[in-house]
């Protein structure tokens, strides 16, 4: 098992909660550290706090 400090981190940003949660489950099963945000404001805060290696971003978020 890879040291958790060496795993890549991914931020999933998706307003469809079922899709976001499913993506997170699959990515975690593949060994990634995953944070999830369900709207643009959560995404900005999570990106600042987590500094992810990759962001999977829904570009059609309401409110932004």
C-alpha positions as CSV (number, residue, x, y, z in Angstrom):
1,X,0.0,0.0,0.0
2,X,1.3,3.4,-0.9
3,X,2.1,5.9,1.9
4,X,-1.0,8.2,2.2
5,X,1.3,11.3,2.1
6,X,2.4,10.3,-1.4
7,X,-1.1,9.8,-2.9
8,X,-2.4,12.4,-5.3
9,X,-5.4,14.4,-4.2
10,X,-8.4,15.2,-6.2
11,X,-11.2,17.7,-5.7
12,X,-14.5,16.7,-7.2
13,X,-16.8,19.6,-7.9
14,X,-20.3,18.6,-8.9
15,X,-23.8,19.9,-8.0
16,X,-25.3,16.5,-8.7
17,X,-24.6,14.9,-5.3
18,X,-25.1,11.3,-6.5
19,X,-22.6,11.7,-9.3
20,X,-20.1,13.5,-7.1
21,X,-20.3,10.9,-4.4
22,X,-20.0,8.1,-6.9
23,X,-16.9,9.7,-8.5
24,X,-15.4,10.1,-5.0
25,X,-16.0,6.4,-4.1
26,X,-14.4,5.2,-7.3
27,X,-11.4,7.5,-7.0
28,X,-10.9,6.5,-3.4
29,X,-11.0,2.9,-4.4
30,X,-8.3,3.7,-6.9
31,X,-6.1,5.0,-4.1
32,X,-6.6,8.8,-4.4
33,X,-7.3,11.2,-1.6
34,X,-10.6,12.9,-2.5
35,X,-12.5,16.0,-1.4
36,X,-15.9,16.8,-2.7
37,X,-17.7,20.1,-3.1
38,X,-21.3,20.4,-4.2
39,X,-21.3,24.1,-5.3
40,X,-18.9,26.7,-6.5
41,X,-18.5,28.4,-3.1
42,X,-17.6,25.1,-1.4
43,X,-15.2,24.4,-4.3
44,X,-13.3,27.7,-3.9
45,X,-12.9,27.1,-0.1
46,X,-11.9,23.4,-0.6
47,X,-9.3,24.3,-3.3
48,X,-7.8,26.9,-1.0
49,X,-7.8,24.5,2.0
50,X,-6.8,21.3,0.3
51,X,-4.6,22.5,-2.6
52,X,-5.5,19.5,-4.7
53,X,-3.3,18.0,-7.4
54,X,-6.3,17.8,-9.8
55,X,-9.8,19.2,-9.9
56,X,-12.7,17.5,-11.7
57,X,-14.9,20.5,-12.2
58,X,-18.5,20.7,-13.4
59,X,-18.5,23.9,-15.4
60,X,-22.2,24.5,-15.2
61,X,-22.6,25.3,-11.5
62,X,-25.6,27.4,-10.5
63,X,-24.7,30.7,-8.9
64,X,-21.3,31.1,-10.4
